[in-house]
Amino acid sequence: MEATNEAIDEQVLLQISDRQFITSKSTLSQKSTFFETLFSNRWNNQRPDGSYFVDADPNLFEHILRYCRRGIFPLFYDRACGHNYSLYLQLLQEARYFGIDSLREWLEEEKYLQAVKIVRSVKSLKAPQSQIREARLANMEQEYFPHWGTRKVFVCPRGVGQHRGNPGLCGKKCVKVQGDEEVIFEDESVLIGLVVVENKVVFDMQQCFPVPQ
């Protein structure tokens, strides 16, 4: 029975703006000097219903509570937009306010930059003879830059498209039209090769875990 009473006393209801959060006092006070003081006898801020009101942004407090529970540092990154620096800055202010030194230091030192790296490689390919089809991991992006050249292409004196590039297809009619005129060649663009730039997003999850003491 005594253990049950202790468990009930350990549980705490927080009113953060218009939202409520239920957690334990030890979860918060172990990492936050703000909550350590709030739950001590030095402050008497507990409301009649047993809850505590904290004037903070509930959306940001979600990340604060998540960190206090598991100790995993937050990472706000997506491939399209990169790091969400605005959210990091807002959370840094909350970490300072709640006295969470480990989270504050991690954000101030921008250690989240070490958690995500972009590995870039460049390679050259010969011109493909057919359409390129391939499967790749979702953390990889490839850009293709064509390398163009020119070549001389035979033009039929009668303008027959099927004869273009192949004078052997021209018959007597073509020779008659050609007469004594010089054989006509035109410059035609041709794909010589491709330069492939590959960007790979590498996530080092160990950077988001606390360093063992």
TORKOL-4160 file (C-alpha; in steps of 0.2 Angstrom, whole numbers, padded with zeros to 4 digits, m for minus):
213
<pt num="1" X="0000" Y="0000" Z="0000"/>
<pt num="2" X="0014" Y="0012" Z="0004"/>
<pt num="3" X="0022" Y="0008" Z="m0013"/>
<pt num="4" X="0006" Y="0012" Z="m0021"/>
<pt num="5" X="0005" Y="0029" Z="m0012"/>
<pt num="6" X="0023" Y="0033" Z="m0017"/>
<pt num="7" X="0019" Y="0029" Z="m0035"/>
<pt num="8" X="0004" Y="0041" Z="m0035"/>
<pt num="9" X="0014" Y="0054" Z="m0027"/>
<pt num="10" X="0028" Y="0052" Z="m0040"/>
<pt num="11" X="0016" Y="0055" Z="m0054"/>
<pt num="12" X="0013" Y="0073" Z="m0059"/>
<pt num="13" X="0001" Y="0082" Z="m0070"/>
<pt num="14" X="0008" Y="0097" Z="m0080"/>
<pt num="15" X="m0003" Y="0110" Z="m0087"/>
<pt num="16" X="0007" Y="0118" Z="m0101"/>
<pt num="17" X="m0003" Y="0132" Z="m0109"/>
<pt num="18" X="m0019" Y="0123" Z="m0115"/>
<pt num="19" X="m0012" Y="0105" Z="m0115"/>
<pt num="20" X="m0009" Y="0093" Z="m0101"/>
<pt num="21" X="0006" Y="0081" Z="m0099"/>
<pt num="22" X="0007" Y="0067" Z="m0087"/>
<pt num="23" X="0024" Y="0060" Z="m0082"/>
<pt num="24" X="0034" Y="0057" Z="m0066"/>
<pt num="25" X="0043" Y="0070" Z="m0055"/>
<pt num="26" X="0059" Y="0060" Z="m0056"/>
<pt num="27" X="0059" Y="0060" Z="m0075"/>
<pt num="28" X="0059" Y="0079" Z="m0075"/>
<pt num="29" X="0069" Y="0083" Z="m0060"/>
<pt num="30" X="0084" Y="0072" Z="m0064"/>
<pt num="31" X="0088" Y="0083" Z="m0079"/>
<pt num="32" X="0080" Y="0099" Z="m0076"/>
<pt num="33" X="0085" Y="0111" Z="m0062"/>
<pt num="34" X="0068" Y="0121" Z="m0065"/>
<pt num="35" X="0058" Y="0105" Z="m0061"/>
<pt num="36" X="0069" Y="0100" Z="m0047"/>
<pt num="37" X="0065" Y="0116" Z="m0038"/>
<pt num="38" X="0047" Y="0116" Z="m0043"/>
<pt num="39" X="0044" Y="0099" Z="m0035"/>
<pt num="40" X="0054" Y="0104" Z="m0019"/>
<pt num="41" X="0047" Y="0113" Z="m0004"/>
<pt num="42" X="0055" Y="0129" Z="m0009"/>
<pt num="43" X="0040" Y="0133" Z="m0021"/>
<pt num="44" X="0022" Y="0131" Z="m0017"/>
<pt num="45" X="0015" Y="0131" Z="m0035"/>
<pt num="46" X="0004" Y="0116" Z="m0034"/>
<pt num="47" X="m0014" Y="0120" Z="m0039"/>
<pt num="48" X="m0029" Y="0113" Z="m0029"/>
<pt num="49" X="m0031" Y="0099" Z="m0041"/>
<pt num="50" X="m0013" Y="0093" Z="m0039"/>
<pt num="51" X="m0007" Y="0099" Z="m0055"/>
<pt num="52" X="0007" Y="0112" Z="m0060"/>
<pt num="53" X="0005" Y="0126" Z="m0072"/>
<pt num="54" X="0020" Y="0130" Z="m0083"/>
<pt num="55" X="0019" Y="0145" Z="m0095"/>
<pt num="56" X="0028" Y="0137" Z="m0110"/>
<pt num="57" X="0024" Y="0132" Z="m0128"/>
<pt num="58" X="0017" Y="0114" Z="m0127"/>
<pt num="59" X="0023" Y="0110" Z="m0144"/>
<pt num="60" X="0041" Y="0113" Z="m0139"/>
<pt num="61" X="0038" Y="0105" Z="m0122"/>
<pt num="62" X="0035" Y="0089" Z="m0131"/>
<pt num="63" X="0053" Y="0088" Z="m0136"/>
<pt num="64" X="0059" Y="0093" Z="m0119"/>
<pt num="65" X="0049" Y="0079" Z="m0111"/>
<pt num="66" X="0054" Y="0067" Z="m0124"/>
<pt num="67" X="0073" Y="0071" Z="m0120"/>
<pt num="68" X="0070" Y="0070" Z="m0101"/>
<pt num="69" X="0062" Y="0053" Z="m0103"/>
<pt num="70" X="0075" Y="0044" Z="m0114"/>
<pt num="71" X="0090" Y="0056" Z="m0115"/>
<pt num="72" X="0091" Y="0056" Z="m0134"/>
<pt num="73" X="0095" Y="0072" Z="m0142"/>
<pt num="74" X="0083" Y="0079" Z="m0155"/>
<pt num="75" X="0087" Y="0080" Z="m0173"/>
<pt num="76" X="0076" Y="0091" Z="m0185"/>
<pt num="77" X="0082" Y="0087" Z="m0202"/>
<pt num="78" X="0074" Y="0082" Z="m0219"/>
<pt num="79" X="0083" Y="0080" Z="m0236"/>
<pt num="80" X="0073" Y="0094" Z="m0244"/>
<pt num="81" X="0075" Y="0108" Z="m0232"/>
<pt num="82" X="0090" Y="0102" Z="m0222"/>
<pt num="83" X="0091" Y="0107" Z="m0203"/>
<pt num="84" X="0077" Y="0116" Z="m0195"/>
<pt num="85" X="0088" Y="0130" Z="m0187"/>
<pt num="86" X="0073" Y="0140" Z="m0181"/>
<pt num="87" X="0067" Y="0125" Z="m0171"/>
<pt num="88" X="0084" Y="0122" Z="m0164"/>
<pt num="89" X="0085" Y="0140" Z="m0158"/>
<pt num="90" X="0067" Y="0139" Z="m0150"/>
<pt num="91" X="0072" Y="0123" Z="m0141"/>
<pt num="92" X="0088" Y="0130" Z="m0135"/>
<pt num="93" X="0079" Y="0144" Z="m0126"/>
<pt num="94" X="0067" Y="0131" Z="m0118"/>
<pt num="95" X="0083" Y="0121" Z="m0112"/>
<pt num="96" X="0090" Y="0137" Z="m0104"/>
<pt num="97" X="0073" Y="0141" Z="m0096"/>
<pt num="98" X="0071" Y="0124" Z="m0089"/>
<pt num="99" X="0089" Y="0122" Z="m0084"/>
<pt num="100" X="0093" Y="0107" Z="m0094"/>
<pt num="101" X="0112" Y="0109" Z="m0096"/>
<pt num="102" X="0116" Y="0093" Z="m0106"/>
<pt num="103" X="0103" Y="0098" Z="m0119"/>
<pt num="104" X="0108" Y="0116" Z="m0119"/>
<pt num="105" X="0126" Y="0112" Z="m0122"/>
<pt num="106" X="0122" Y="0100" Z="m0136"/>
<pt num="107" X="0112" Y="0114" Z="m0145"/>
<pt num="108" X="0124" Y="0128" Z="m0142"/>
<pt num="109" X="0138" Y="0118" Z="m0149"/>
<pt num="110" X="0128" Y="0113" Z="m0164"/>
<pt num="111" X="0132" Y="0095" Z="m0162"/>
<pt num="112" X="0117" Y="0090" Z="m0172"/>
<pt num="113" X="0128" Y="0095" Z="m0187"/>
<pt num="114" X="0138" Y="0080" Z="m0184"/>
<pt num="115" X="0124" Y="0068" Z="m0184"/>
<pt num="116" X="0120" Y="0071" Z="m0203"/>
<pt num="117" X="0133" Y="0071" Z="m0216"/>
<pt num="118" X="0132" Y="0073" Z="m0235"/>
<pt num="119" X="0145" Y="0061" Z="m0244"/>
<pt num="120" X="0147" Y="0067" Z="m0262"/>
<pt num="121" X="0155" Y="0057" Z="m0276"/>
<pt num="122" X="0158" Y="0061" Z="m0295"/>
<pt num="123" X="0160" Y="0048" Z="m0308"/>
<pt num="124" X="0161" Y="0048" Z="m0327"/>
<pt num="125" X="0151" Y="0036" Z="m0338"/>
<pt num="126" X="0152" Y="0032" Z="m0356"/>
<pt num="127" X="0136" Y="0036" Z="m0366"/>
<pt num="128" X="0123" Y="0023" Z="m0363"/>
<pt num="129" X="0116" Y="0014" Z="m0377"/>
<pt num="130" X="0099" Y="0012" Z="m0369"/>
<pt num="131" X="0088" Y="0020" Z="m0356"/>
<pt num="132" X="0096" Y="0020" Z="m0338"/>
<pt num="133" X="0085" Y="0011" Z="m0325"/>
<pt num="134" X="0091" Y="0008" Z="m0308"/>
<pt num="135" X="0086" Y="0006" Z="m0290"/>
<pt num="136" X="0094" Y="0015" Z="m0276"/>
<pt num="137" X="0092" Y="0018" Z="m0257"/>
<pt num="138" X="0081" Y="0032" Z="m0252"/>
<pt num="139" X="0095" Y="0042" Z="m0244"/>
<pt num="140" X="0104" Y="0044" Z="m0261"/>
<pt num="141" X="0101" Y="0056" Z="m0275"/>
<pt num="142" X="0110" Y="0057" Z="m0292"/>
<pt num="143" X="0111" Y="0071" Z="m0304"/>
<pt num="144" X="0116" Y="0067" Z="m0322"/>
<pt num="145" X="0126" Y="0080" Z="m0333"/>
<pt num="146" X="0128" Y="0076" Z="m0351"/>
<pt num="147" X="0144" Y="0078" Z="m0361"/>
<pt num="148" X="0140" Y="0082" Z="m0379"/>
<pt num="149" X="0151" Y="0082" Z="m0394"/>
<pt num="150" X="0148" Y="0083" Z="m0413"/>
<pt num="151" X="0150" Y="0072" Z="m0428"/>
<pt num="152" X="0149" Y="0074" Z="m0447"/>
<pt num="153" X="0133" Y="0066" Z="m0454"/>
<pt num="154" X="0130" Y="0063" Z="m0472"/>
<pt num="155" X="0115" Y="0072" Z="m0480"/>
<pt num="156" X="0106" Y="0064" Z="m0495"/>
<pt num="157" X="0107" Y="0075" Z="m0510"/>
<pt num="158" X="0088" Y="0072" Z="m0512"/>
<pt num="159" X="0085" Y="0075" Z="m0494"/>
<pt num="160" X="0078" Y="0057" Z="m0490"/>
<pt num="161" X="0078" Y="0055" Z="m0471"/>
<pt num="162" X="0081" Y="0037" Z="m0472"/>
<pt num="163" X="0098" Y="0040" Z="m0481"/>
<pt num="164" X="0104" Y="0052" Z="m0468"/>
<pt num="165" X="0121" Y="0046" Z="m0461"/>
<pt num="166" X="0122" Y="0031" Z="m0473"/>
<pt num="167" X="0127" Y="0036" Z="m0491"/>
<pt num="168" X="0126" Y="0017" Z="m0496"/>
<pt num="169" X="0107" Y="0019" Z="m0496"/>
<pt num="170" X="0108" Y="0032" Z="m0510"/>
<pt num="171" X="0104" Y="0025" Z="m0528"/>
<pt num="172" X="0105" Y="0032" Z="m0545"/>
<pt num="173" X="0092" Y="0045" Z="m0542"/>
<pt num="174" X="0102" Y="0052" Z="m0528"/>
<pt num="175" X="0118" Y="0051" Z="m0538"/>
<pt num="176" X="0110" Y="0061" Z="m0553"/>
<pt num="177" X="0104" Y="0075" Z="m0541"/>
<pt num="178" X="0122" Y="0075" Z="m0533"/>
<pt num="179" X="0130" Y="0078" Z="m0550"/>
<pt num="180" X="0147" Y="0086" Z="m0548"/>
<pt num="181" X="0142" Y="0095" Z="m0532"/>
<pt num="182" X="0152" Y="0091" Z="m0516"/>
<pt num="183" X="0145" Y="0078" Z="m0504"/>
<pt num="184" X="0136" Y="0087" Z="m0490"/>
<pt num="185" X="0139" Y="0083" Z="m0472"/>
<pt num="186" X="0131" Y="0092" Z="m0457"/>
<pt num="187" X="0137" Y="0093" Z="m0439"/>
<pt num="188" X="0126" Y="0083" Z="m0427"/>
<pt num="189" X="0126" Y="0083" Z="m0408"/>
<pt num="190" X="0130" Y="0067" Z="m0400"/>
<pt num="191" X="0131" Y="0061" Z="m0382"/>
<pt num="192" X="0148" Y="0056" Z="m0378"/>
<pt num="193" X="0146" Y="0052" Z="m0359"/>
<pt num="194" X="0138" Y="0057" Z="m0343"/>
<pt num="195" X="0145" Y="0064" Z="m0327"/>
<pt num="196" X="0136" Y="0057" Z="m0312"/>
<pt num="197" X="0136" Y="0067" Z="m0296"/>
<pt num="198" X="0129" Y="0056" Z="m0281"/>
<pt num="199" X="0124" Y="0064" Z="m0264"/>
<pt num="200" X="0122" Y="0052" Z="m0250"/>
<pt num="201" X="0114" Y="0057" Z="m0233"/>
<pt num="202" X="0123" Y="0048" Z="m0219"/>
<pt num="203" X="0115" Y="0048" Z="m0202"/>
<pt num="204" X="0126" Y="0044" Z="m0187"/>
<pt num="205" X="0113" Y="0040" Z="m0174"/>
<pt num="206" X="0127" Y="0038" Z="m0161"/>
<pt num="207" X="0129" Y="0057" Z="m0161"/>
<pt num="208" X="0111" Y="0059" Z="m0154"/>
<pt num="209" X="0115" Y="0047" Z="m0139"/>
<pt num="210" X="0123" Y="0054" Z="m0123"/>
<pt num="211" X="0141" Y="0051" Z="m0120"/>
<pt num="212" X="0143" Y="0038" Z="m0107"/>
<pt num="213" X="0151" Y="0046" Z="m0091"/>
